Amino acid sequence: MAGDILPFMITTPVASSPSNPVALELTVPQALAQVTQVISQLPYGSIRMSAPPLGASSKRTHRTRCEWNEPLYWSLASAQLHRNRQVMRLAQVNSAQKVVISQMHVKDDDSPAVKVFWNKGRIAWGFRASFDQGGSATRIIATNVPLQAPFEITLSTTTAGLVLVVVICNGVTSTSTPAQLDSSWNDQRFDFRGRVYNQVDYSGSTPASDGSVCIISELQVSHTLA
């Protein structure tokens, strides 16, 4: 795998304990050793992450996920450029055909500043310009990203809060319109995340086959001062 995933944490769709249904969080080495049913390393180093339809979730949702995330939060002012680049492919998606694949998460807040979706072969993103903004409008970035096709996705923000998403698939580069985070984000803390996060609520009648799987072959996260 190009890039080092070992420094990151993994949030799994496995319960923390028999008495605690909240999603178990582990280091990458722990996850690769203990929960091989949802995360594994393939022969050429790629990481396979699986989000089955039934399993542990966050405290506030009924949606499963398997994701990597940075172990430390950062502020916009801590670097000139914050950048998350991953090359991945979706091997399987749920019946709604919608998963979150990349995110700029906000510490102690339910709604991310930026989240990027794969939705029925298209990639779109949601963006909150203000911290107090309730929802985010979805904007399409790329329209031809099929299952099993490797694609590169880069999510970046400058210290001034200028956000950009770039998608490359089958030799075609698609770029979002730059979006500006306002000053209400200056005191917040963030981390980057990459994953398969099912955008469908599970219930007792959800089929066991209705899950999502991604394979990440390259991963680089950087916070540069110049």
Sequence and secondary structure as in RCSB ss.txt:
>XXXX:A:sequence
MAGDILPFMITTPVASSPSNPVALELTVPQALAQVTQVISQLPYGSIRMSAPPLGASSKRTHRTRCEWNEPLYWS
LASAQLHRNRQVMRLAQVNSAQKVVISQMHVKDDDSPAVKVFWNKGRIAWGFRASFDQGGSATRIIATNVPLQAP
FEITLSTTTAGLVLVVVICNGVTSTSTPAQLDSSWNDQRFDFRGRVYNQVDYSGSTPASDGSVCIISELQVSHTL
A
>XXXX:A:secstr
 BS  TTSEEEEEEEEETTEEEEEEEEHHHHHHH TTTEEE TTS EEEEE SSS B TT S  EEEEE SS B 
GGG SEEEEEEEEEEEE  TT EEEEEEEEETT SS SEEEEEETTEEEEEE SSTT    EEEEEES   TT  
EEEEEEEETT EEEEEEEETTEEEE   EE  GGGTT  EEEEEEEEE S   TT  TT  EEEEEEEEEEEEE 
 
